[in-house]
Amino acid sequence: MAFFAWGRDSFYRIKYMIINIITLGCSKNVVDSEHLLYQFRINGLEVIHGETEKPADIVIINTCGFILDAREESIDTVLYYTERKKKGYVKKLLVMGCLSQRYEAELRKELPEVDGFYGVWDWQRIIEDAGLTFFTDSLSNRVVTTPGHYAFLKISEGCDRTCSFCSIPLIRGSQQSLSIDNLLKEARNLAGSGVRELILIAQDLTNYGIDIYGKRKLPDLLKKLLEIMEFEWIRLHYAYPAGFPEAVLEMMASEKRICNYLDVPIQHVNSRILKNMGRGYNRNSLEKLLFSIRSGIPDVAIRTTLLVGYPGETESEFEELIDFISDFRFDRLGVFPYSHEEGTRSFLRKDDVPEKVKKQRCDLLMDLQQEISLNLNCEKIGKTFRVLIDHADSGFYAGRTQYDSPEIDQEVLITRERELKTGDFYAVKITEADMFDLHGEIV
C-alpha cells in the first residue's frame, strides 16, 4: 500500500493498489510499459495491462505520436479514460510516451482532467511522483505483457538517420544503443521466464552499437544471444537498408535459430523520391541489397513498409513503385500515406498530393499485395512447416511459421482435433490457403 502526490498546484494523498497501463503504438512502447510495470510491481502494487473495463486506481496511457492517425487514437483513448475517471472507475489518470513528449504544453491546456504528463524517458519521475522507489538495479527486468512464449528486446533507442518525413528523432532523440552486457542480462531474464521467441527491435537495427562501440555490432550481439539456448527463434525487425551488415545475412543463412525473416522498410524505390526523403540510398543500391538477401537466403521472408504521397510524388514515380512491388513480390508489406509532420524537413515542402490520391495509391498497393500474398500462400499448400502455437480460439489453434511475426503477419490456423499446447512447436502440413492466412493439420 502506498501514497502518492500529483499535480503542480495541489497535492493528493490517496491509497491505491491497482496500476493499469494502456499501451498504444509500436512494440518499442510495449517494452517501455513492461519495464514500468515491473517497477510498480516490485514496490508491492498489483499491475495489469491493457484492461479497458476493469476499475483501476491509476491508469497510465503510453501514447504514440508518430503520425496523425496514431495521435488521434491516443487522444481518443485519453478521452475514454477521462470519462471513466468522471464515473469513478479511475482515480488518477496519467499520460506518457511519444505524444506527451512532443505536445505536453498543448495537452495540459486541452486535457485538464489528466493528473500528469510524462515523456518517453520519465519512468523514474512517474515512480517517484507516486512516492515509490525507483530500482535502478532492476532495469533489466520486465512484466511481459505479450504471450509468455515470445517477447521483444529493444536494443537501442532513438535514431541518427535524417529521413525528411520522420518525427522519431524529434521525439526520441539520437540513437542510444544499450550495451551488449545489459541486453544479455535482460535476455536471460526473458529466457528464464519461458520466452522461446526473441524479437529484436529498434528504430534502426542496422546501426546498433555504432554510438557506443564505434562500429556496427549487431552480428556480435546475435552471437551472444545464440548462446542462450532457450531461444528457439530469434527474429529481426526494422533493419534500415543503408549499411546493413552482411555478416548478419551470413549468420541467418547458417544459424537455424535465427528466423529467415527480415523487416526492411524501403519506403520507396524511385531514386528522386528516395533522395528527397533523405534515405541515403538510391534504387540501384536498394535492389543490390534486396537481391543479395534473397540470393544468400533463398527461403527468406522479407517484410517492408512503403510511404506513398510524399510531396511531389508523380503518377509515373508511383507506377515505378507499383511495377517494382509486382516484380519483386515482397512476402509482407505495409503501406502508409504521407503525413505532413510539423518539425520535420519535409514539412517545408508543399503537401501537394491530395489525400484522396494518397488513399487511392495505398489501396492500389494493398490490392496488389493481397494478390501476391495469395499466390505465395498457395505455393505453400502441401508443404510442412514448423509452427509455434500462439493461442487457441473456440474452433481452432492459431500459430506461426518462422516467416511470420506476431500481431502483424499472417497465422496458420489448425482445427482443434487434438490438444495442442500454446508456446510449443509442431510440424504442420498446409492444406488450404487464402490471402490472409494458411490452414493446416498436425503431421
C-alpha positions in Angstrom: 0.0 0.0 0.0 1.4 3.4 -0.9 0.5 7.1 -1.1 1.1 9.5 -4.0 1.2 13.2 -4.8 0.3 14.5 -8.2 -0.2 18.0 -9.6 1.9 21.1 -9.6 -0.5 23.3 -7.7 -2.3 20.9 -5.5 -1.5 17.6 -3.9 -3.5 14.4 -3.4 -2.9 11.6 -0.9 -4.9 8.6 -1.9 -4.4 4.9 -1.2 -4.1 2.8 -4.3 -3.5 -0.8 -5.1 -4.1 -1.4 -8.9 -2.0 0.1 -11.7 -3.3 -0.3 -15.3 -1.0 0.6 -18.2 -2.6 1.0 -21.7 0.0 0.7 -24.4 -0.6 2.3 -27.9 1.7 2.3 -30.9 4.7 0.1 -31.6 6.4 -2.8 -29.9 9.0 -0.4 -28.6 6.3 1.2 -26.5 5.3 -2.3 -25.3 8.8 -2.8 -23.9 8.7 0.6 -22.1 5.4 -0.3 -20.5 6.7 -3.7 -19.4 9.7 -2.0 -17.6 7.4 0.5 -15.9 5.0 -2.3 -14.8 7.9 -4.1 -13.1 8.9 -1.0 -11.2 5.4 -0.8 -9.8 5.2 -4.5 -9.0 8.5 -4.6 -7.0 7.0 -1.7 -5.0 4.3 -4.1 -3.9 1.5 -3.0 -6.2 -0.9 -5.0 -8.3 -0.3 -4.3 -12.0 -2.5 -5.1 -15.0 -2.1 -4.2 -18.7 -4.5 -3.2 -21.4 -7.7 -3.6 -19.3 -10.3 -1.4 -20.8 -13.2 -2.2 -18.4 -11.6 -3.2 -15.1 -11.5 -0.4 -12.5 -8.0 0.8 -11.5 -6.6 3.3 -9.1 -4.2 4.6 -11.6 -4.4 4.3 -15.4 -1.3 5.2 -17.3 -1.7 5.6 -21.1 1.6 5.1 -23.0 0.9 7.1 -26.2 2.1 7.1 -29.8 2.6 10.4 -31.6 4.3 9.3 -34.8 1.7 10.2 -37.4 -1.8 11.8 -37.4 -3.8 8.6 -37.2 -1.7 7.5 -34.2 -2.1 10.8 -32.4 -5.9 10.6 -33.0 -6.0 7.1 -31.5 -4.0 8.3 -28.5 -6.3 11.3 -27.9 -9.4 9.1 -28.3 -8.0 6.7 -25.7 -7.3 9.5 -23.2 -10.8 10.9 -23.7 -12.2 7.4 -23.0 -10.4 7.2 -19.7 -11.3 10.8 -18.7 -14.9 9.7 -18.9 -14.2 6.6 -16.8 -12.4 8.8 -14.3 -15.5 11.0 -14.1 -17.6 7.9 -13.3 -15.3 6.8 -10.6 -13.7 3.8 -12.3 -10.3 5.5 -12.3 -8.8 7.6 -9.5 -5.8 9.0 -11.3 -5.1 9.3 -15.0 -1.5 9.8 -16.3 -0.3 10.2 -19.9 3.2 9.3 -21.0 5.1 8.4 -24.1 5.6 10.0 -27.6 2.5 12.2 -27.7 3.1 13.9 -24.4 6.9 14.1 -25.1 6.1 16.2 -28.2 2.9 18.1 -27.3 2.9 18.3 -23.5 2.0 22.0 -23.3 -0.9 21.6 -25.7 -2.2 18.5 -23.9 -2.0 20.2 -20.5 -4.2 23.0 -21.8 -6.7 20.8 -23.6 -6.9 17.9 -21.1 -7.1 19.3 -17.6 -8.7 16.1 -16.4 -5.3 14.3 -16.7 -3.3 14.3 -13.5 0.2 14.2 -15.0 2.0 14.2 -18.3 5.3 12.4 -18.8 7.7 12.0 -21.8 9.3 8.9 -23.1 12.2 8.9 -20.6 10.2 9.7 -17.5 9.8 6.3 -15.9 11.7 7.3 -12.8 9.8 10.5 -12.4 6.5 8.6 -12.6 7.6 6.2 -9.9 9.0 8.9 -7.6 5.9 11.2 -8.1 3.9 8.3 -6.7 6.0 8.3 -3.6 7.7 5.0 -4.5 11.2 3.8 -5.0 12.8 3.5 -8.5 15.0 0.5 -8.5 17.9 1.3 -10.9 19.3 -2.2 -10.4 16.2 -3.7 -11.8 16.2 -2.1 -15.3 16.8 -5.4 -17.0 13.5 -6.8 -15.5 10.1 -6.6 -17.1 6.5 -7.7 -16.7 6.0 -9.5 -20.0 2.6 -8.5 -21.5 2.9 -10.5 -24.7 2.1 -14.2 -24.6 4.8 -15.7 -22.4 6.5 -17.6 -25.2 7.6 -14.6 -27.2 8.9 -11.1 -26.2 10.5 -8.1 -27.7 14.1 -7.0 -26.9 14.7 -3.3 -27.6 18.4 -3.0 -28.4 18.5 0.8 -28.9 16.5 4.0 -28.6 16.2 6.9 -31.0 17.7 7.3 -34.4 20.6 9.1 -36.1 19.1 8.9 -39.6 17.9 12.1 -41.3 14.8 10.9 -43.1 12.9 14.1 -44.0 9.4 12.8 -43.2 10.1 11.2 -39.8 9.4 12.7 -36.4 11.1 10.0 -34.4 14.4 11.8 -33.8 12.3 14.8 -32.7 10.5 12.6 -30.1 13.1 10.1 -29.0 16.3 11.8 -29.9 19.5 10.5 -31.3 20.5 6.8 -31.3 21.3 5.3 -27.9 22.3 1.7 -28.0 22.1 -0.5 -25.0 25.3 -2.3 -24.1 25.6 -6.0 -25.1 26.1 -6.9 -21.4 22.9 -5.2 -20.3 21.0 -6.7 -23.2 22.2 -10.2 -22.4 21.1 -9.7 -18.8 17.6 -8.7 -19.9 17.5 -11.6 -22.5 18.5 -14.1 -19.8 15.7 -12.9 -17.6 13.3 -13.3 -20.5 14.6 -16.8 -21.2 14.2 -17.7 -17.6 10.5 -16.6 -17.7 9.8 -19.0 -20.6 10.3 -16.9 -23.7 11.2 -19.1 -26.7 11.0 -16.5 -29.5 13.0 -13.3 -29.0 12.2 -10.4 -31.4 14.9 -7.8 -31.7 13.5 -4.3 -32.2 14.9 -0.8 -32.6 14.2 2.2 -34.7 17.3 1.1 -36.6 18.8 -2.4 -36.0 21.4 -1.7 -38.8 23.3 0.9 -36.8 23.2 -0.9 -33.5 26.3 -0.2 -31.4 27.9 2.4 -33.6 27.3 5.1 -31.0 28.9 3.3 -28.1 31.3 0.9 -29.7 32.3 2.9 -32.8 31.1 0.2 -35.2 28.0 -1.8 -36.0 27.7 -4.6 -33.5 24.5 -6.4 -34.5 26.4 -9.6 -35.5 28.3 -9.7 -32.2 25.1 -9.3 -30.3 23.4 -12.1 -32.2 26.4 -14.4 -31.5 25.9 -13.8 -27.8 22.2 -14.2 -27.9 22.6 -17.6 -29.6 24.4 -18.8 -26.6 21.1 -18.6 -24.7 19.7 -22.0 -25.8 16.2 -21.3 -24.5 15.6 -19.1 -27.6 14.5 -21.3 -30.4 13.7 -18.4 -32.7 15.4 -15.0 -32.9 13.7 -12.6 -35.2 15.0 -9.2 -36.6 12.7 -6.2 -37.0 13.4 -2.7 -38.5 16.7 -3.2 -40.4 17.5 0.1 -42.2 18.5 -0.6 -45.8 21.6 1.6 -45.9 24.7 -0.1 -44.5 23.1 -3.3 -43.4 25.9 -5.6 -42.1 26.4 -8.6 -44.5 27.7 -10.7 -41.6 24.1 -10.8 -40.3 23.0 -12.4 -43.6 25.7 -15.0 -43.3 24.5 -15.8 -39.8 20.9 -16.1 -40.9 21.9 -18.5 -43.7 23.9 -20.7 -41.3 22.1 -20.4 -37.9 18.7 -22.2 -37.9 17.6 -20.4 -34.8 17.7 -17.0 -36.5 14.4 -16.8 -38.4 14.7 -16.4 -42.1 12.7 -13.2 -41.8 13.8 -9.7 -42.2 11.9 -6.4 -41.8 13.4 -3.9 -44.2 11.4 -0.7 -44.6 12.3 0.6 -48.0 9.6 3.4 -48.2 10.0 3.8 -52.0 12.1 2.8 -55.0 12.3 5.9 -57.1 15.7 7.5 -56.7 14.5 11.1 -56.8 11.9 10.4 -54.1 14.4 8.5 -52.0 16.9 11.4 -52.3 14.2 13.9 -51.2 13.2 11.6 -48.3 16.9 11.6 -47.2 17.1 7.8 -47.1 20.8 7.6 -48.0 20.4 5.1 -50.9 19.0 5.0 -54.4 17.2 2.4 -56.4 20.3 0.6 -57.6 21.8 0.2 -54.1 18.4 -0.9 -52.8 18.0 -3.5 -55.4 21.5 -4.8 -54.7 20.7 -5.3 -51.1 17.3 -6.9 -51.6 18.6 -9.3 -54.2 21.7 -10.2 -52.1 19.3 -11.1 -49.2 17.3 -13.3 -51.5 20.3 -14.9 -53.1 22.1 -15.5 -49.8 18.9 -16.8 -48.0 16.7 -18.3 -50.8 13.7 -19.0 -48.5 13.8 -15.7 -46.6 10.6 -13.8 -46.0 11.1 -10.0 -46.4 8.7 -7.6 -44.9 8.7 -4.0 -45.9 7.0 -0.7 -45.4 6.1 1.9 -48.1 5.2 5.6 -47.9 3.1 7.0 -50.7 2.0 10.5 -51.5 5.3 12.1 -50.4 5.4 15.8 -51.6 6.0 15.9 -55.3 5.4 12.2 -56.0 4.2 12.0 -59.6 2.0 9.4 -61.1 4.9 7.9 -63.1 7.0 7.6 -59.9 4.2 5.8 -58.2 3.8 3.5 -61.2 7.5 2.7 -60.9 6.9 1.7 -57.3 3.9 -0.5 -58.4 6.0 -2.2 -61.0 8.8 -2.9 -58.6 6.5 -4.4 -56.0 4.8 -6.5 -58.7 8.2 -7.9 -59.9 9.9 -8.4 -56.5 6.9 -9.8 -54.6 7.6 -9.0 -51.0 6.3 -11.6 -48.6 4.8 -9.0 -46.3 4.1 -5.4 -46.9 2.5 -2.4 -45.2 1.6 1.0 -46.8 1.1 4.4 -45.2 0.0 7.6 -46.7 2.4 10.5 -46.2 1.7 12.5 -43.1 2.8 16.2 -43.1 4.6 16.3 -39.7 5.4 19.6 -38.1 9.1 20.0 -37.3 10.4 17.6 -40.0 12.3 18.7 -43.0 9.6 17.6 -45.4 7.2 19.9 -43.6 8.9 22.7 -45.5 7.7 21.2 -48.8 4.2 21.7 -50.1 2.0 18.8 -49.2 0.7 18.7 -52.8 -0.6 15.1 -53.2 -4.3 15.2 -52.4 -5.5 13.0 -49.6 -7.8 11.2 -52.0 -4.9 10.4 -54.3 -2.8 9.2 -51.3 -5.6 6.8 -50.3 -6.1 5.6 -53.9 -2.3 4.8 -54.1 -2.4 3.0 -50.8 -5.4 0.9 -51.9 -3.8 0.0 -55.2 -0.7 -1.2 -53.5 -2.6 -3.2 -50.9 -4.8 -4.8 -53.6 -1.6 -5.8 -55.4 0.0 -7.2 -52.2 -3.1 -9.2 -51.5 -2.8 -10.9 -54.9 0.9 -11.5 -54.3 0.2 -12.9 -50.8 -2.5 -15.3 -52.1 -0.1 -16.6 -54.8 2.7 -17.0 -52.3 0.4 -18.8 -49.8 -0.9 -21.2 -52.5 2.6 -22.2 -53.2 2.8 -23.5 -49.6 -0.1 -25.9 -49.9 1.2 -29.5 -49.4 4.4 -28.4 -47.6 5.1 -29.0 -44.0 6.4 -26.2 -41.7 7.4 -25.9 -38.0 4.7 -23.9 -36.3 4.7 -22.1 -33.0 1.3 -22.1 -31.4 0.3 -18.6 -30.2 -3.3 -19.0 -28.9 -6.4 -21.1 -29.0 -9.9 -20.0 -30.2 -13.2 -21.8 -30.0 -12.7 -23.8 -33.1 -9.0 -23.7 -33.9 -5.5 -23.1 -32.8 -3.5 -20.2 -34.3 0.2 -20.4 -34.8 3.0 -19.0 -37.0 5.9 -20.2 -39.1 9.3 -18.6 -38.8 8.3 -16.4 -41.8 5.7 -14.5 -39.8 6.0 -12.1 -36.9 3.3 -12.0 -34.2 0.4 -9.4 -34.4 1.4 -8.0 -37.8 1.7 -11.1 -40.1 -0.5 -14.0 -41.1 -1.3 -17.1 -39.0 -1.5 -20.8 -39.5 -5.0 -22.0 -38.4 -5.3 -25.6 -37.2 -8.6 -27.3 -36.3 -8.9 -28.5 -32.7 -8.9 -32.2 -33.4 -6.3 -32.8 -30.8 -5.0 -30.8 -27.8 -2.0 -28.5 -28.6 0.0 -26.5 -26.1 0.4 -22.8 -26.5 4.0 -21.9 -26.8 5.1 -25.3 -28.2 6.2 -26.1 -31.7 4.5 -28.6 -34.1 5.0 -29.9 -37.6 2.0 -28.7 -39.6 1.1 -29.6 -43.2 -0.6 -26.8 -45.1 -3.9 -27.9 -46.6 -5.5 -24.6 -47.7 -4.6 -21.0 -48.2 -6.1 -17.6 -48.6 -4.6 -14.1 -48.9 -4.5 -13.6 -45.2 -3.9 -17.0 -43.5 -2.8 -20.5 -44.0 -4.8 -23.6 -42.9 -3.1 -26.8 -41.8 -3.1 -30.1 -39.9 -0.7 -31.6 -37.5 1.6 -34.2 -39.1 
